[in-house]
Amino acid sequence: MKKLLLTILLGLCTLSAGFTQVTIAPTNLYVSDDSRFGTYMVINNSNENQEISIDFVFSYSALNEDGQRRIVEDDSTRAELYSIAENVRAFPQNFVLTPGQRQIVRLRIAAPNNLEDGTYWARIRTSATPEAPPVELEQSETVTASLGLIVEQVTGLYYKVGSVNTGIVIKEIVPNVSEDGVLEVLTDFERTGNSPFLGSVITSLIDSNGNVVQQSRNSTTLYFSGTHKQEIILENTPPGEYSVRVEFITQRNDVSPDEIVQMDPVSSTTKYTLR
C-alpha cells in the first residue's frame, strides 16, 4: 500500500509540474553601481493562483579538468569576495499571482560603497507554489495527505562596480575523437580581469586548405579559470591533417552587447590528425 501511494504521489508531482507555468523575464539582470536598481517580471501562465516568494543566494558554475560543469553553492571564500546576495532586497518579496497576472519586481542593491572595481553577483531564486493544495489523497477515514509542489527558478543578477574588464588566456587545446566518433576539444584557459566572461566559444575544424569543415558554437559564462569542453560532430569528415581553432568572443544571442563586459576576441589553433 505504501509503495502504491508513493507511486501515485510521484505521478501527481509530474502532472502538477506540467501545469505550473510561472515564467520570468529577463533571465539575467545587470545592474551598475551608478543606479543600484533593477527590475524583472514574474508572469503566471497557469490556471491557478500562485504564491510567489523571492530570495537570493550565491553560487557559480565551475569546470573540472574534464570540462564537466557543476554548480558550486558552498564556497564561502569566494562568496566573501564576490557575493552580493546579502545586499539585495526585492519589492515585493512575497505575493500572489492570479491566472494570467504579471508582477514587476524591483530590486535594490545596498552594497558597500568601498567595493573594489569589478563584477559581483547573486542568484535570484523565485519560488512558486499553488495557493491551495492541488491534490488530497485520503489514506484512511481520519488521515489525509496534502501535496503541494514548489517550483524554483534561479536566474542571474550581476552588479558592475567602477571600471570592469575581463579576459581569456588560452593555455592548451587537446582534441580527441571519442568512441562515438565525436571530436571532443578540451581547452585549458585562464580567466583574467575583474569580471566573469560572458560570451561564446567557437570551435572549428579546418582542413589543409583553410576551409572550415565543421564548427560548433556555445554560449557560456566562465566565472573562473578551468577547462572548457566542446564537441564537434564529424559527420563523415574524411581522415587527414586538420587544424582545430578555439575562439572566445564576448557575444551572445541572448544578452545585449551593452550588458556584456567586452574584450577583444581571443583564439588559438592546434594541429590534429584525423584517422
Phi, psi and omega in degrees: 000319179296319179296321179296317179297319179296319179297318179296317180297316180296321178295321179292325176299315180296317180296315181295323180298326180294333182262355179271101187236073174259122183246159184229140177214132355280173181275344173225141184237134183239125184230140178253162184288349178274354177239313179066010180233147175209164179222150168214165187244139175246128185237130177265103178266004181274179181255022178216158178298142179236129172274124184248135173225148186231133170215179188227137179225164176251130173199170176202160176266140181232153180247132177272186186292343177263006179080008179281137183263139175220157179264125179258122183239355188237031181264090183291331181294311180286332175298321179295330182274326192235351188278140169239016184301327181277355186249008184250139176234140180251139178228110355281162179262331178225132181197169179243134176249128173281165180305129180083353183279153176229152183224129172275126178255127180258134180248137175238128179257112180257057181281157178301151181281348185259020177295141176290157178303141179149183179251129178245161184206167174208169174252131174272117180254109181256115183254139179229136176216144178304139184298322178248144178305128186285337186218140170233126179250123181274113180275328178205188181289340187239348185243130180234136178252127178253139182241120175235133184253123177259126178249124180254134172242129184247122180235168187263145173230120182242133184239112184263126183242126174062219181274117183249146179205157177215164180196159178230132172245118179276123184261321181200144175240124181236103176269150178200139178271127181282174178296337179275002179080023179254135177279112178261125183245116177259125181240112174281129183221158173244126176269125181250181180084188184248016183217151174299155174272119171247120182177213183227151174244124181247119179248127187234143172255121189239133181277180186292345177266004179086011179270136175281115184262332175214149181207148177225138180231128180234134170277141185204166170234125181243110183277322183219177181295157180175205179235120180265134179248133178220141183249142175238124175284121187284323175049065175063025175296126185292153176299157179154187179268128183227168168243143174248118180249133177241128183232134175252124179229147180268065176220135175217142181290337185261003182226135177295140177303332180293337182270340186273135172289117190272155171210162174291144178304144180235131180217159176208154186228144175225153179278148177209136178259117179268119186257000000 
